[in-house]
Amino acid sequence: MNNAARGAAAKAIEKSGLRQQFDELRRDRVEPVTRQVENKLQETQQWARQFDKDYREVAAKVTARTFPPAQPEVMLVDDDEVYREMLGIMLEEVGLRLVLAESGESALAEMRIRSPDIVLLDYNMPGLGGVGTLRQMKSDPVLHNIPVIILSSASTRDVMMEVTHSGAAGFIVKPSNRPTILAKIRSLLPESQHAGNE
């Protein structure tokens, strides 16, 4: 269509009133719908930006969160039920997880399942006894690195030499006070595993 034809068509549209109808249709129908669509798009974009911001904040908090380490597990091996219970309550009060055993034989079997962080081992027990249990632990590749504190009412030089040569990491004279017992346990645990207050 040449310029003359376009001009004639435009004049015909003007005369028939179609131009006015098109303008009114655009103003009254098309433009409001267009504005609604644009508003919805802006709302969606704002929501998406807010969602992305919130997601990044939550993700940053989760990845930065430091979870407390699990409390160390102590195995207490003693054939004296009263002493075992009394000492066990004290250890649990400071947040240590506790495993109880009443003999060297049962302790060794349990250790292979649980692998405690430290063992408190009575020196004088029937059967395998404290030193026999300790020697078996030290000859076992799975158990030999577990630190052992020997508990004994006998504090003679011979007893202390025997348990030291057998591989004990510490020695506590029975009965002993709470600060002494906890200090000895803490001295054999990594810093990150130290339990509650005395």
Secondary structure, DSSP 8 states (H G I E B T S, - for coil): --HHHHHHHHHHHHHHTHHHHHHHHIIIIIHHHHHHHHHHHHHHHHHHHHHHHHHHHHHHHHHH--------EEEEE-S-HHHHHHHHHHHHHTT-EEEEESSHHHHHHHHHHH--SEEEEESS-STTHHHHHHHHHHH-TTTTTS-EEEEES---HHHHHHHHHTT-SEEEESS--HHHHHHHHHHTS-GGG--S--
